[in-house]
Amino acid sequence: MKVIAIDIGGTKIASALVTFDEAGACAVDHVGKVPTCAMEGGPAVLVRVIEQVRARLEDAAGEEISGVAISSAGAIDPATGDVVSSNGKMPGWGGIRLGSEVTAATGLPCRVLNDVHAHALGESRRGAGRGYASSIVVGIGTGVGGAFVGGEHIMLGAHMEAGHIGHVHCAEAAGMPCDCGATGHLECIASGTAITESYIRFGGVGTYERDGETVPMDGAEINRRALELDDGNAIAAQQLAGFALGSVVAGVCSMLDPDCVILSGSVINCGHYWHDAVAQGFAETAMEPLRGTPILLASLGDNAPLIGAAEHFVRSAYADI
């Protein structure tokens, strides 16, 4: 079975042909990427999505395509394929009837899943979580998101918002304002953005020289300073973020008791200070029977949401558990 997979984010729209053979193996090819241009509004983004579907149809060169599998930013109703709501990074995206519009334009059946859920499904079924019956997947990048996957099913919740581990209360973030409007959430202290903010708050500089230009401080440079320069502010920022993450993940494991935890996103590229702090936070917070839960690193990279969306299409893996 071959499907067209689309991953819609605030910065780029990725697309590919995803093929499942009779043995169940999965292959991804003809990957394409275009800018989302999200600030042009939801209808303009929809036009680009349809253009990418048609481009991948041309790549298929007459091969049978079973349908379109979409991973999308925003709160998604997987039963209808509608974008229920979205944040200010994608104005006008909320309310787009994504699944039905793609079907109307291409004649192909379409299934839509939230991008974090799609990423989690891909990693759990085809990536680092393969062979485990259940997993908690946590994505740590600009923000912190997550999902619980059990077998072929994703926990969605009554409001399609299950898995928002970044918006769980965190002691280390007490009193800090969160982008969601509340305070004290994990994302305030553990995201890549938060690590940079902590570094500067601890006394680190806000800019650095790169290729002869002065640029804003970023996570990669903080990681370099921690590992190569033994920069105390960089080490402290990574350790604070890692410990907070490990502690909250341990709490979530107490609720759901998964077979494994999978960490993904750009922040997992941090060095041993961050990873050691994650392990410490988990060990100090987890109940004794859960302390041996494997904490794994994601393996599919940018293909995870494409594969997860395709998996969702093929296996109808959207039912709540």
N, C-alpha and C positions, 0 to 999 in steps of 0.2 A: 504494500500500500504506500502511495506517495501523496504527501500533502504539501501545500504551501504554508510555511510558517512565517509569521510576522511578529516582531517585537517592537512595540511603540513606547518610547521613553520621551522624557522632556527635551532631550538633546538630539537623539537620532532615532530613525526607524530602520531596524535591521530586518532582513528577509532572507529566506533560504528555501530550498527544496529538502524535505526530510522524508527519508524512505525507510520503511520497516520491511525487512524481508521475511520469508516464511519461517525462519529460525528465530525471529524476534529481534535480530540485530538492527541497529539504527545507524543511518548514514546521513550526514549533512553536507550539502554541496550547493553551488551557485549562490553563495552568500553575497548579499548586497547591502550597502548602507547609504542612507541619505539623511541630510539634516531634517529634523522635525519642523523647525521654524514655528515652534509652538505659539509664540506671541502673535502670530497671524490669525489665530483663532481656530476653534474646533473644526468648522467646515473645511478650512484650507488643509488642515492635517488629514482629514478624511480623504480628500482628493489625492494626497500623496500616498496614503495607504493603498488606495485602489490602484494607483499607478504602479506601485511595487508588486502588487498581486499580479497585474497584467505582465509586468516584466519577467516575473518568475514563470508565468505560463509560457512565455516565449522560450525561456530556457528549457522548459520541459520538452520542447520539440515534438509535440503530439502525443507524448506519453499520457496515460490516463492519470488525472489528478482527482483524488477523492474529495478534496475540500480545502478550506482555508482555516488554519489554526492560528489564533491571535493571542498574544500576550500584550496587555495594555496597562499603562499607568492609569490610576484612578480606581474608584470602587466600582466593581463590575458585577452585574447580575448574570451569572453564567447560564441561567435558564433562558434568558432572552438575548444575551449578547449586548445589552445596553450598558452605556457608561452612566452609572447612577450619579456619581459626583467626581469632582477632581479639585486639586488645589490651584493656587494662583500661578503656579509654574506652567499650567496648560489652560489658559482662559478659554471658556467656551467649549471645553471638551466634555464636561458634565452634560448629560442629556442627549449626547450623540447616540443614535441607534446603530451602533457599529456593526453588529452581526448582520442585521437585516439589510443595511445599506450596502455592505460588501456583497451579500448574496444577490441583491437586486442588480448591482453593477456587473457582476461576473457570472451569475447563474450557478455558482458553486455554494454548497452548504458551508456554513461558517460557525465555528465555536469560539467563544472569547473567554479568557481567564485573566484575572489581575496579574500584573507582571511579577510581583513578589511570589504569588502562589505558583505561577508557571515556573519560575526559577527553582522554587523549592521542589516541585514535582519532578523536574528534570534531574536535579541532583540526587533526589531520593531514589528514583527509579532507575536512572541510567548513569549516575555519577558516583560520588563518594559513598552514598548510602545504599548502593546496590548490594543485595544480600541481607539487608536489615529489614525487619518487618515494619518498623516505625522510626520516624526521625523528627527532630526539631531542626529546622534550617534557619539560620540567622545571617542576614546580609548586613555587613557593616561597611558603609561608604560615606557618602554625603549625609545620609541619615542612617537609621537602624530599623530594619524590618525583619519579618520572619513568618514562619508558617509551621503547622504541625501536619505531617503526612503519615497516615496509617494505611499500609497496604497500597491500594490504588486510589485512596480517597484523601481529599484535603479538607481539613476543618475550616469552614467558612464563617460560621456564626450567624446569628439572627440578623445582623446588619452588614454582612459581608466584610467584617472588619477583624475577624479572628487572626491572631498571629502578630499583632502590633506590639512586639516585645520592646521596641524602642520607646513605647509610651507606658511602660510599667514603671511604678515608683521606684526610685533608686536613692539610697541614703546619701551617696556621694554627691548627688545633684540637688539636694534639698534646697528649696528656695529659688533655684535657677529657672528662669522663664523658658518655656518650650515653644517651638513654632506652632504647635497645635493649639496654644492658648492656655494650657495648664502649666503647672510648675513641677519641678523635681523629677522629671522623667529621665530614663537611661540615655536617650538620644542626646540630652544636654551635655553629657559628660563622656560618652563612649564613641560617638560618630567621628569620622575623619575630620569634619569641620570643628568638632568640639576639642579634639586633640590639639589642633592649631591654636584655638582660643585659649586652652589651658597653658600651652607653651608660652604664649605672650603674657598671660596673666601671671605666670610664675616668674616672669622677668626676661623671657626670651625676646629677641628682636622681631619686628613685624614684617621685615623685608630682608632679602638677601640678593647677592649678585649672581646672575646666571647668564653665561654667554655675553658678558659685557653689559647686561641690562639689570636694573633694579626691579625685582618682581616680588609679589606678596609671598610671605612664608607659606609653605605647603607641607603636607604630610610626608612626602618623599624626602624633602630636605631635613625635616625633623628626625626622621628615621636615620638618615645618614649621620646627622650630628650625634645622635644617641650612640650609634655603633662605632663610628670612626673618631669622633672627637670627645666621647665620654661627657657630652653636654648634660649637666645635671638637670636643667629645665626640660630638655627633650626626654630624658629618661623618666622624670617624674610625671610628665604629661602622658606618656605611653603607659606607665604603670598604673596610674589612676584610672585611665580608660579601660585597661585590660582587667583590673581587679573588679571594677564595677560591672563590666560585662559578665565575667565569670560568676559573680554573686547572683545576678539576676537570672542568668541561665540556670543556675542551680535551683533557684526558686521555681522557675517554670517546670523544670524536670520533676520537682516534687509534686506538681499538679498533674503532669501528663505521663511521667515515667517512660520516656522513649527508649528505644534500643540504642540510639546514637544521637549525637548532636553534630551538625555540620555547619561550619563557619565559612562564609563566603564574603565577597566584596573586596574592595581595594585595601582596606585596613589589615587584612590578614597577611599582607606583604610586609608588615612590620617585623622587626627582628625579635630576638629572644626576650628582651625586656617586656614587651607586650604579651607574648605568648606565655611566658612564665607567670605573669600577673594574672592572666585569664585562668590558668591552671590553679593558682593559689586561691583566687576568689571563689572558684568552683569548689575546691577541696574544703575550704573553711566554712562554706555555707550549705553544701549538699548534705542531706541525710546519709548516714553511713551506708545503707544498701545501694545508694545511687552513685557513690563516689567512683565506682569503676566504669561508669557510663563512658564509652569512647567519645572523645571530642576530635572530630575529623576536619580536614580542610577540603573545601570544594575542589572538584577536578575538571569541570566542564567549561569553565570560563564563560565567555560571552555566548556560547551555544546553549547554556542551560535553559534560558527562557524559551528559546526556539524549540528545543527538544521537549520541554515541559508542555508547551502549548500543543505540540503535535501529539504527545502522549494523552493529553486531555481530550483531544479530538477523537483519537482512536479508541480510547478505553472508557469514555464517558466518566472521567475521574473527577467530577465536580460535586458529587453528593456529599452532604455533610456527614460526619461520623460521630 
